[in-house]
Amino acid sequence: MSESNSTESQSSPAPSPSPSPSPSQVPPPGRPPFVPVLIAVMVLSAVYVGYSFFTPQSIAQWKWAAAVDALENDNIDQAKQLAEEALEWDPENAELRLHIAEMHYRQDETTEARMQIEEAIALGKDNPLVLTQAGFLLSRMGQHDGAMMLADRLVDIAEKEQTIHLHEALNRRAYSIAMAAADEAATAEQIANGMKDIDLAIEYYGDDASYVDTRGYLKVFDGDLEGAVKDLDAAIKFYENTRTELLAQLTPEQIENMPSGVSFVDNQLKQVLAVLYSHRATAYEKLGNEDEAKQDTDLAEAYGLDRQRGVW
């Protein structure tokens, strides 16, 4: 340090201590900095939650849920009004349009249903889920040419865009042919092509029970009735065993009053089995085994077979 700085430092008087402030002069303690941050986060969260709940899409979902409740209570006019309001909020929702098409189909309003299906397909473009659901609804409506065209499109998408597995698309096309054959709306050539599709799907993916069911159902219309029963036996056994294993985990009290999650899975399994038993009943009918056919038909109905509600 320089000499001048040292001398100045030694001659400077020490600073006098500052007087202590009186209590009235003490400033109030400041709010901790995390408090305004926390408040800001809470406000932003509230805004976000509010925005999430009040988007056009969420309002449309609420409207549709209310429409379903009204439909279940046979308030048809109210259900239709709520469905229209849902569409006004979210007019470009392809899946919503398919839901509304389903509602019209259940009321035997096939023209309105078809219009909504066509809108859904246009909006969904090449969405495999939209095409699959639209095709299944068309099959249930008996409009098999349209359903099989959509199934062709699915296979094309699987091969070119790969947004759906090829084995899934092949199974979907084969099953659409089987449903057409059940209504006597498929040619022998189409049935043969369906057999090629499902054989290839199984070659790619393995003996999945649902694929084996498709093969068995097609065999019913391809003339291989013994082979059909063998395939359908295997598919039914798989799903019955799956359901038995599910129920074995429950106490008798839980079986009487199932937890909601288990009840949902059990209902899904019963619906699958309803379809499989109906398929095998058709095979038994063609074989002339009337007792077995009636037993399977009764089981299918007990498990909830219903073409109009999509258990078909």
Disulfide bonds with the S-S distance in Angstrom:
none
